[in-house]
Structures are given as structure tokens and as C-alpha cells.
Amino acid sequence: MFAFAVMCASCGNGSNAVSNASQADTLGIMSFNIRNSGAKSEDGKNCWDNRREAVAGMIAGTAPVMIGLQEMLPDQVDFLDARLDGYMRIGVGRDDGIRGGEMMAVYYDTAKVDLIDGGTFWLSQTPDTVSRGWDAACNRTVTWGRFVNKDSGNEFFFFNTHLDHMGQTARQEGVKLVKDRIRQIAGDMPTVLCGDMNSDSDDPIFTPLQGYMQLARTACADTDTMRTYNGYSKDGGSRIDHVFFKGVEPLRFSVMDEDYGVPYISDHYPVCFDFVLKGGENMLSAGKK
């Protein structure tokens, strides 16, 4: 079992003591577009076959409690299902509701959390059936789960998505739908939303989320401004992979751009968000192994 690494840090009063409640409720999530394996000829030396061991090793070394992965094709699902010991997965293929097409997978550490409920909906005018919405180039989905923290008994929701890369209207309407569904499914419960949004955080498409959820990158005191899309290049790129939250205490946001044994583990960097489910007397700072 991979263990999530947590460093206790003094806060405010200079004490190193951390309340048991806060420590029990400190969780870490990762959002990562792993780049689909179908782009082998386009990706060349950066194809999935050359990256997959490094991806599995990165996840093992980082060991988040929750993982939202985007662009997973069936062979990638099978590979990571076999390699991620101690994790279980929910999610379906976007093209048939089973295994067809890319999956927005949610993996969870079974030693840390239990799954209570979960499902998938499509970003379209008919979200409960396999469908394509508005001007989207592809079917787009959201995978969600309701989880309980085994250490504390506190519950939270986790949503993972991938907005369309071509359709501006699809992104706009997709964000509205995601917000509406979070309201319906999660209500006032603590919630984390992550994914490849194909838009920078200042894009007007995120206006519906303003005042309802917070952007982890700007809400965390411990954060960075790094790009998340690299395009297999040291130059350029953009910040299009985001984490939004409500009802949790933000601790740390980070982009994972370390050397994992290959030049690039994807054309995106993973992003991580550490938070406290239930606010306590003290704060925690979560670190990577």
C-alpha cells in the first residue's frame, strides 16, 4: 500500500502539535491528463509505451489518496488497474458507457477512504445517456464519487472531468452543467472538482463557479504559477489543468514537473492539491515523497 506523506508544521502559535482530527482529515488528490495511448505515431518517443512505467512510478512515489486521470484508453486502464496496488477505480468509457473511448477515471486509496456512491454523466443536453454536447469535438464525461474518510468518518465528494478542446460553447455549457450537477449530487458537502479544463483559469467560462467554488491554485498559501500543459517541450505551455473546491481547508497546490526517468511522463504535468476536510485548531502542510 502506498502511504500519503504528510509533514506536520507549526502554524500561528509556533507549536508543532497537530490535532488528531485535523491530521485524520488531511487528504491529498492528484489530477493528471496521462495523454491517450492512441497517439503513438504522433507522440513518437513520447508515446505511452515509453512513458507508462514512469507514470506508474510517479503515482506510487506521490501516493495521493484520490486520483483523477483523464484520456485513459482501455489498455491504459488495464495497465494502471494492475499496477496501482491498494487502489480501486470507478469510471466508464465516454463512447459507450462501458469501455469504449477515453475514460475520466477516479482511483482511490482503499486504506484511506471507502466509496459510498458514484457515477458518470455526459457534458451534453442529455447528460444521463452517452452523448455529445453543443459544439464539442468529442464526447465528454464527468466521473464522480462520494467517499468517507476511514480515519475520521467525514464524507466528501470528488469529481473528475475533461472539457472539450475545440468547442467554446461546449466548455461554457459544460461548466454550467458541472456546477448544477455538483449542487444536485453533493449539496453542501465538501467537494473537490479536478480536470483538464482546456482553458486558463481567467477564462469567462469559469464565471458560474465564482462564489460557489474556489480555485486551489490561488486559494492555497503554498502554491505555484507553473504551466500544466507542456506539449512535450521545455518552452511555452499553458495552465489549463485545475482543481476547484468547496467546504474544505486548502493547504497546498503544486505542479509535478520532476524527473521521473523519462523526458516527459505526459504532455501535461500532474497537479496536486492537499486539504483538510474538517478544520481544526492547527494547520498541516502536506509534502511529496
Phi and psi in degrees as a GROMACS rama.xvg file:
@    title "Ramachandran Plot"
@    xaxis  label "Phi"
@    yaxis  label "Psi"
@TYPE xy
-79.1172  133.952  PHE-2
-104.765  135.921  ALA-3
-75.3504  125.647  PHE-4
-82.8428  124.559  ALA-5
-127.822  128.896  VAL-6
-105.716  127.83  MET-7
-78.8067  135.44  CYS-8
-135.357  145.72  ALA-9
-70.307  151.091  SER-10
-145.835  123  CYS-11
74.5672  -72.6019  GLY-12
-86.5239  -0.57918  ASN-13
80.2316  4.374  GLY-14
-86.5477  146.194  SER-15
-89.9539  -2.3042  ASN-16
-71.2423  140.763  ALA-17
-127.712  130.226  VAL-18
-63.9432  144.336  SER-19
-59.9114  -37.4526  ASN-20
-63.0297  -45.4601  ALA-21
-66.3712  -42.0489  SER-22
-63.4992  -41.8447  GLN-23
-64.7319  -29.2004  ALA-24
-99.7959  12.4814  ASP-25
-87.1052  119.906  THR-26
-128.508  157.248  LEU-27
-128.826  137.991  GLY-28
-122.867  155.521  ILE-29
-127.031  139.792  MET-30
-119.106  131.214  SER-31
-154.047  119.311  PHE-32
-85.0576  109.287  ASN-33
-85.2186  -1.57508  ILE-34
66.6287  117.987  ARG-35
-63.9861  150.309  ASN-36
-75.3729  -8.90361  SER-37
-76.9954  -6.42148  GLY-38
-96.9105  33.7793  ALA-39
-58.0106  -48.0761  LYS-40
-68.8673  -35.8168  SER-41
-71.1262  -37.407  GLU-42
-83.9596  -20.3548  ASP-43
57.931  -124.701  GLY-44
-65.3798  -16.0609  LYS-45
-94.717  15.8556  ASN-46
-66.1219  163.034  CYS-47
-55.9273  -40.4588  TRP-48
-58.2776  -31.8906  ASP-49
-87.7453  -11.2956  ASN-50
-109.312  -19.1714  ARG-51
-63.0477  -37.6301  ARG-52
-66.151  -38.2875  GLU-53
-66.6232  -37.2709  ALA-54
-63.1544  -47.7112  VAL-55
-61.3107  -40.3077  ALA-56
-66.5426  -38.8317  GLY-57
-62.3593  -45.4076  MET-58
-63.9208  -41.8152  ILE-59
-62.2898  -40.5563  ALA-60
-73.2229  -31.2461  GLY-61
-84.8569  -39.1101  THR-62
52.0107  58.7204  ALA-63
-71.1035  157.497  PRO-64
-73.2047  -39.1933  VAL-65
-123.028  141.871  MET-66
-133.94  127.9  ILE-67
-109.918  111.601  GLY-68
-108.807  140.492  LEU-69
-117.089  154.261  GLN-70
73.2252  21.3919  GLU-71
-77.6138  120.157  MET-72
-89.4669  164.046  LEU-73
-52.2992  -39.9873  PRO-74
-65.8849  -33.3503  ASP-75
-72.0145  -38.0002  GLN-76
-60.4962  -47.472  VAL-77
-62.3026  -40.9174  ASP-78
-63.2868  -49.8694  PHE-79
-74.3578  -31.8993  LEU-80
-56.5922  -39.2895  ASP-81
-77.4949  -28.8991  ALA-82
-92.6232  -24.8933  ARG-83
-90.1697  79.0179  LEU-84
-60.0414  136.179  ASP-85
86.1196  -3.69807  GLY-86
-108.902  146.433  TYR-87
-115.912  163.75  MET-88
-133.708  147.5  ARG-89
-126.724  155.842  ILE-90
139.673  153.874  GLY-91
-134.724  161.02  VAL-92
-67.4842  140.137  GLY-93
-74.1375  -17.0531  ARG-94
-95.9702  -13.8171  ASP-95
-144.56  0.290323  ASP-96
74.935  10.1331  GLY-97
-128.395  -87.9162  ILE-98
-125.666  -5.32354  ARG-99
-75.5853  129.849  GLY-100
80.0817  -173.341  GLY-101
-70.011  149.987  GLU-102
-119.208  137.996  MET-103
-94.5849  88.9972  MET-104
-84.409  145.965  ALA-105
-119.792  116.948  VAL-106
-103.712  144.365  TYR-107
-139.093  143.345  TYR-108
-76.7655  111.214  ASP-109
-71.3906  -13.5478  THR-110
-79.9534  -18.7994  ALA-111
-105.856  -38.2391  LYS-112
-136.59  155.495  VAL-113
-113.288  143.078  ASP-114
-83.689  127.352  LEU-115
-97.5868  -42.5823  ILE-116
-158.974  162.648  ASP-117
-174.511  171.783  GLY-118
179.269  -173.234  GLY-119
-137.179  140.924  THR-120
-134.441  157.459  PHE-121
-97.8879  143.931  TRP-122
-83.6196  86.8652  LEU-123
-162.306  -179.19  SER-124
-73.8922  -13.4594  GLN-125
-127.616  73.0873  THR-126
-67.2512  -15.9497  PRO-127
-94.6648  5.78603  ASP-128
-132.54  157.623  THR-129
-58.1695  121.06  VAL-130
-166.115  164.824  SER-131
-119.572  135.762  ARG-132
-107.105  142.122  GLY-133
53.6236  -124.765  TRP-134
-102.41  23.3446  ASP-135
-65.0452  146.575  ALA-136
-83.2843  -20.0924  ALA-137
-140.091  161.445  CYS-138
-65.0296  139.043  ASN-139
-129.473  139.47  ARG-140
-130.725  166.757  THR-141
-128.259  128.052  VAL-142
-104.433  133.256  THR-143
-134.951  155.849  TRP-144
-147.571  150.01  GLY-145
-106.112  126.113  ARG-146
-126.961  155.876  PHE-147
-121.68  133.046  VAL-148
-75.2588  117.861  ASN-149
-62.151  -32.9419  LYS-150
-72.5356  -32.3218  ASP-151
-118.584  -20.8389  SER-152
83.8733  1.26558  GLY-153
-80.1353  143.646  ASN-154
-107.118  156.051  GLU-155
-156.702  165.342  PHE-156
-114.179  147.559  PHE-157
-132.667  125.568  PHE-158
-120.613  138.112  PHE-159
-131.822  130.488  ASN-160
-145.521  174.349  THR-161
-145.705  105.58  HIS-162
-73.0405  157.918  LEU-163
-66.6375  145.762  ASP-164
-88.7009  -11.481  HIS-165
-115.218  -43.9236  MET-166
-85.5488  110.195  GLY-167
-64.1299  -43.6593  GLN-168
-63.0055  -38.8704  THR-169
-61.8483  -38.4548  ALA-170
-69.1158  -44.5831  ARG-171
-60.352  -51.7166  GLN-172
-70.0819  -30.9105  GLU-173
-62.8261  -42.8236  GLY-174
-63.6452  -42.0875  VAL-175
-60.0983  -43.1783  LYS-176
-66.1393  -41.8709  LEU-177
-59.3402  -45.3758  VAL-178
-60.5708  -46.5047  LYS-179
-61.3376  -41.5054  ASP-180
-70.0253  -35.6371  ARG-181
-62.9568  -42.0303  ILE-182
-58.9887  -44.416  ARG-183
-70.4965  -42.6116  GLN-184
-84.8581  -46.2723  ILE-185
-97.543  -23.8527  ALA-186
58.5555  -127.092  GLY-187
-93.0508  7.38032  ASP-188
-71.444  152.831  MET-189
-56.587  135.351  PRO-190
-143.239  139.798  THR-191
-123.487  130.304  VAL-192
-117.048  128.411  LEU-193
-135.788  164.895  CYS-194
155.861  173.842  GLY-195
-84.5885  109.199  ASP-196
-95.6811  -6.13822  MET-197
53.4329  27.4914  ASN-198
-154.6  144.715  SER-199
-69.2567  158.153  ASP-200
-66.1967  -17.8754  SER-201
-88.5534  4.33488  ASP-202
-68.3136  138.447  ASP-203
-59.4493  -15.9538  PRO-204
-60.6703  -23.099  ILE-205
-88.0626  1.88292  PHE-206
-54.0363  -41.0691  THR-207
-60.1501  -24.1008  PRO-208
-84.6227  -17.7947  LEU-209
-63.8057  129.848  GLN-210
85.7339  -13.9612  GLY-211
-105.291  -42.9464  TYR-212
-130.67  160.198  MET-213
-109.294  151.195  GLN-214
-86.6776  122.842  LEU-215
-61.1862  -38.4701  ALA-216
-58.5035  -39.0058  ARG-217
-93.5612  -20.2534  THR-218
-83.1151  -24.7144  ALA-219
-81.3253  136.296  CYS-220
-69.4144  -33.5385  ALA-221
-99.8792  102.377  ASP-222
-151.693  -175.115  THR-223
-148.989  177.234  ASP-224
-121.319  19.8867  THR-225
-68.9204  153.942  MET-226
-66.922  154.818  ARG-227
-112.95  -26.4114  THR-228
-99.2129  124.124  TYR-229
-111.344  -19.7118  ASN-230
60.3195  28.1394  GLY-231
58.2423  39.4248  TYR-232
-143.933  149.372  SER-233
-78.4276  -14.9537  LYS-234
-109.198  151.015  ASP-235
71.6128  -149.527  GLY-236
100.245  179.894  GLY-237
-156.02  168.799  SER-238
-106.775  91.6231  ARG-239
-123.077  -1.70621  ILE-240
-103.05  122.288  ASP-241
-130.895  159.312  HIS-242
-128.956  127.996  VAL-243
-116.234  154.995  PHE-244
-151.718  162.118  PHE-245
-150.868  146.348  LYS-246
75.7159  14.0432  GLY-247
-129.076  164.75  VAL-248
-98.5421  112.366  GLU-249
-72.4187  141.223  PRO-250
-118.469  -56.5339  LEU-251
-149.567  136.59  ARG-252
-121.841  134.202  PHE-253
-149.19  147.315  SER-254
-100.636  130.298  VAL-255
-93.7919  97.7881  MET-256
-120.037  24.8542  ASP-257
-72.7067  173.568  GLU-258
-84.0671  114.289  ASP-259
-108.412  17.132  TYR-260
103.983  -7.9548  GLY-261
-133.743  160.423  VAL-262
-56.7834  -41.2335  PRO-263
-145.617  134.08  TYR-264
-84.455  -11.5685  ILE-265
-171.94  174.497  SER-266
-81.6839  -0.130123  ASP-267
-120.837  153.065  HIS-268
-93.4937  145.133  TYR-269
-66.8278  150.165  PRO-270
-120.471  144.638  VAL-271
-124.062  146.557  CYS-272
-137.158  122.494  PHE-273
-109.005  139.671  ASP-274
-154.212  165.893  PHE-275
-110.817  126.832  VAL-276
-67.3457  -43.6129  LEU-277
-122.697  115.099  LYS-278
-59.1425  136.404  GLY-279
-123.116  -170.107  GLY-280
-70.7722  -28.6273  GLU-281
-123.429  163.543  ASN-282
-104.762  160.727  MET-283
-120.754  152.86  LEU-284
-118.787  121.578  SER-285
-95.1116  139.702  ALA-286
-125.627  167.975  GLY-287
-95.5211  152.958  LYS-288
